[in-house]
């Protein structure tokens, strides 16, 4: 009698099944004239946010990094780039770990791809190379949680102190 050859491998806590550009646009609104004015590095501004959506599978989600970046030469727009980079993931963790995984770990794994896509796209658009600095997703998460707590405190009715209750009587 032959023994069955089975492996009891634990289920992975985090599995990325697919990564993709969900939406992307790049504009150089004042081209080609603006290229003559590129004598200095542009002032750049970048906003990044995270979205997630529950999919059909029990532990399946779509996580997206939404990035908007613009560069200006003085008051003139040099470029505008918008990118939504997404992944389909399975997350098998205890509920108390779900939010940090979705808001810190997955964005941290996707960000290098966002960074590369933006740098390559701007270069192919005829612009000088752009290096986006790493993002501290832990700090972003902590700031978001602090703001949520602040908003919750502001919307909660204030309790009366003993002195205030005595004055009413």
Secondary structure per residue as TSV (DSSP state, phi and psi in degrees):
chain	resnum	aa	ss	phi	psi
A	1	X	-	360.0	127.6
A	2	X	-	-86.9	141.1
A	3	X	-	-79.7	142.6
A	4	X	-	-72.7	136.6
A	5	X	-	-96.8	91.0
A	6	X	-	-119.0	149.4
A	7	X	-	-116.0	126.7
A	8	X	-	-95.2	73.2
A	9	X	-	-80.6	136.6
A	10	X	-	-67.3	149.6
A	11	X	-	-70.6	135.7
A	12	X	-	-65.5	138.9
A	13	X	S	-70.7	-28.9
A	14	X	E	-145.6	124.5
A	15	X	E	-135.0	123.5
A	16	X	E	-94.7	118.2
A	17	X	E	-90.5	-34.5
A	18	X	E	-158.2	145.5
A	19	X	E	-128.9	143.9
A	20	X	E	-163.2	157.9
A	21	X	E	-82.9	115.3
A	22	X	E	-84.7	-38.0
A	23	X	E	-155.8	141.1
A	24	X	E	-155.5	140.0
A	25	X	E	-146.2	147.3
A	26	X	E	-137.5	134.6
A	27	X	E	-131.5	141.6
A	28	X	-	-125.7	83.2
A	29	X	T	-62.4	-27.4
A	30	X	T	-106.9	17.1
A	31	X	T	-70.4	146.9
A	32	X	T	-91.7	-8.4
A	33	X	G	-60.2	-34.3
A	34	X	G	-64.5	-26.1
A	35	X	G	-62.9	-28.7
A	36	X	G	-69.5	-24.1
A	37	X	G	-92.5	2.5
A	38	X	-	-81.8	74.7
A	39	X	S	-104.4	-6.2
A	40	X	S	-141.5	166.5
A	41	X	-	-70.8	139.8
A	42	X	-	-71.6	154.0
A	43	X	E	-82.1	130.0
A	44	X	E	-118.0	148.0
A	45	X	E	-136.1	135.4
A	46	X	E	-134.8	135.4
A	47	X	E	-117.6	137.2
A	48	X	E	-135.4	136.3
A	49	X	E	-137.2	165.5
A	50	X	E	-123.1	139.1
A	51	X	E	-128.7	149.5
A	52	X	E	-141.1	150.3
A	53	X	E	-137.0	132.7
A	54	X	E	-71.0	134.3
A	55	X	-	-105.1	-175.8
A	56	X	S	-62.3	-42.6
A	57	X	S	-63.0	153.4
A	58	X	T	-54.8	-41.3
A	59	X	T	-117.6	20.9
A	60	X	E	-99.3	138.3
A	61	X	E	-141.0	158.1
A	62	X	E	-108.7	122.6
A	63	X	E	-110.2	137.4
A	64	X	E	-131.9	138.2
A	65	X	E	-102.6	120.7
A	66	X	E	-105.9	115.6
A	67	X	E	-119.3	130.5
A	68	X	E	-125.7	125.9
A	69	X	E	-137.7	137.5
A	70	X	E	-136.3	150.2
A	71	X	E	-124.1	136.9
A	72	X	E	-124.9	146.9
A	73	X	E	-107.9	100.7
A	74	X	T	63.8	-122.7
A	75	X	T	-92.1	-6.1
A	76	X	E	-93.3	135.1
A	77	X	E	-73.5	128.1
A	78	X	E	-89.8	-51.1
A	79	X	E	-149.8	158.7
A	80	X	E	-136.7	125.6
A	81	X	E	-130.8	135.4
A	82	X	E	-128.7	132.6
A	83	X	E	-140.3	129.4
A	84	X	E	-113.6	112.1
A	85	X	E	-111.1	126.7
A	86	X	E	-126.5	164.3
A	87	X	E	-145.6	147.4
A	88	X	E	-98.8	125.5
A	89	X	E	-133.4	155.2
A	90	X	E	-112.8	131.2
A	91	X	E	-124.8	117.2
A	92	X	-	-119.8	77.9
A	93	X	S	-133.4	165.4
A	94	X	-	-61.7	148.1
A	95	X	H	-53.0	-34.1
A	96	X	H	-69.0	-16.8
A	97	X	H	-98.9	-8.9
A	98	X	H	-60.5	-49.7
A	99	X	H	-62.0	-47.7
A	100	X	H	-61.6	-35.4
A	101	X	I	-63.4	-46.0
A	102	X	I	-70.7	-33.1
A	103	X	I	-101.5	-12.3
A	104	X	I	-122.2	-61.5
A	105	X	I	-67.3	-47.2
A	106	X	H	-65.7	-45.3
A	107	X	H	-59.1	-37.0
A	108	X	H	-62.4	-35.9
A	109	X	H	-74.4	-32.8
A	110	X	H	-84.6	-27.1
A	111	X	H	-56.5	-41.4
A	112	X	H	-58.1	-31.8
A	113	X	H	-71.8	-40.7
A	114	X	H	-59.9	-46.9
A	115	X	H	-58.7	-45.4
A	116	X	H	-67.7	-43.5
A	117	X	H	-61.2	-45.2
A	118	X	H	-64.3	-46.9
A	119	X	H	-60.8	-45.8
A	120	X	H	-66.0	-41.0
A	121	X	H	-64.7	-43.5
A	122	X	H	-65.9	-39.3
A	123	X	H	-63.8	-43.5
A	124	X	H	-70.0	-19.5
A	125	X	T	-83.6	2.4
A	126	X	T	91.6	12.9
A	127	X	-	-99.4	159.5
A	128	X	-	-65.0	156.2
A	129	X	-	-57.4	141.3
A	130	X	-	-122.3	127.8
A	131	X	-	-111.4	114.5
A	132	X	-	-85.3	128.7
A	133	X	-	-67.2	150.7
A	134	X	-	-58.8	153.6
A	135	X	-	-111.5	137.0
A	136	X	-	-89.4	92.5
A	137	X	H	-70.3	-24.4
A	138	X	H	-65.7	-46.3
A	139	X	H	-63.5	-39.6
A	140	X	H	-61.5	-43.1
A	141	X	H	-64.3	-45.3
A	142	X	H	-64.1	-39.8
A	143	X	H	-64.8	-40.5
A	144	X	H	-63.7	-44.1
A	145	X	H	-64.7	-39.3
A	146	X	H	-64.7	-41.2
A	147	X	H	-65.9	-41.0
A	148	X	H	-61.1	-42.4
A	149	X	H	-65.3	-41.2
A	150	X	H	-63.0	-44.4
A	151	X	H	-64.0	-38.0
A	152	X	H	-65.8	-39.2
A	153	X	H	-67.9	-36.5
A	154	X	H	-70.9	-32.6
A	155	X	H	-86.6	-15.7
A	156	X	S	-77.6	138.3
A	157	X	-	-66.3	138.6
A	158	X	-	-72.9	138.8
A	159	X	-	-80.7	142.6
A	160	X	-	-76.8	140.6
A	161	X	-	-81.1	166.2
A	162	X	H	-59.8	-38.7
A	163	X	H	-64.2	-40.8
A	164	X	H	-65.5	-36.6
A	165	X	H	-67.6	-39.7
A	166	X	H	-64.5	-40.1
A	167	X	H	-64.3	-31.2
A	168	X	H	-70.9	-29.9
A	169	X	-	-76.6	360.0
